[in-house]
């Protein structure tokens, strides 16, 4: 999943930690019983979010707080590199909202335990 998200050992560590977080997020999405279509849309966006966070986020260390507000959502990059379709952008924003809810959820740590 995150082979193209890193370029050296330090960035690889960040990419792996981010990947674990995003896999736990996908588990969370399955647990909240989304429709198959919504789940597929979110999973597609998770790949993009991981890539954008690694390549455009300028982060040295992973911290889930970077997702809590949903502010740094790389919409510019999404529009420029993926699509500027209003529907796709709406789905992308929705994924960011779900990530923010995931980080704030009471069971957040339980989902992460599987990947540690």
Buried (B, 14 or more C-beta within 10 A) or exposed (E): BBEEBBEEEEBBBBBBBBBBBBBBBBBBBEEEEBEEEBBEBBBBBBEBBBBBBBBEBEBEEBEBEBBBEBEBBBBEBBBEEBEEEEEBBEBBBBBBEBBBBBBEBEEBEEBBEEBE
